[in-house]
Amino acid sequence: MEVLDGLAPWWQAGTWLHDSVSVLPRYESFYRGIVSLGDATYFAILSAACLAMNEVTLKLPPQRAAGITGRRLMSPGSS
């Protein structure tokens, strides 16, 4: 965080990333035993987004999925 803030002090990019994008501030409140509706909503939306991306990836045809990951898929009989 300090590194990003040091590169461009007028932007405060590291502070903004920590406060708005990072899960650490929200996790710290769970760790202290405080469960707020905003924090629970954040984690629910984050989980739903990851599950949706996983579903989209699993529905892709094998050749398309290989292109996304950069790997070649081998058929069982080929070497």
N, C-alpha and C positions, 0 to 999 in steps of 0.2 A: 504494500500500500504506500509506504513512504517513498519507494523508488519511483512509482508513477507520479506521485505528487511532486517529487523533486525534479522530474523531467519537465513538467509543465505546471508550475505552481499556480498559475492563474486559472487553470482548468479544474484542479483538484480531482483528477480522473480516478486515482486510487481510492480516495474517500468516497466518491460517488459509487464506484463499483462495489466497495465493501458495504455501503449502506443500502443500496437498492437491488443489487444482483446476488450478492453472496448469501449463502444459507447460514453463515456463522452467527449473525445477530439474532436470527430467528431460532436457531438451535440453542443459543445461550439462554433464551427465555424458557425453553422446554427444560433445559438442564437445571435451572433454578426452581422449576416446578410451576412456572406461570404459563398457562396455556391460553393464549388470546385467540380470538376468532380470526384475526388477520393472519397470524402465523399458521394456524391450522389450515386456513384457506390457501395460503401460499404453498404449503407442502402438498395439499390435495391437488392443486392445479399443476404443480411440478410433476407429481406422480402420474396424473392423467396425460400430460403432454408426452412423457417418456413412454407410457403404454401405447399411446396413439402412434408415435413414431415406430415403435416395435411392430405394431400391427401392420402398418404400411409396408415396412421392410419385409415382413414375412409373406405378404401377399404378392410381392414382385416375382416374376418368373425367374428361374435360376440364372439364366444368362444375364438378365438385367441386374440382378443382385451381385453377380460376379463383377460387373462393370463398375458398380458403386464401390466395392471394397478393393478393387484392383487385383483380385486373384483370379486365377483360371480354375474353373471347375472341371474335374476329370470324371469321365464316366467310369463305372466300376470295372469294366473290362480293359480299359486303356492303361498304358504305363508311361 
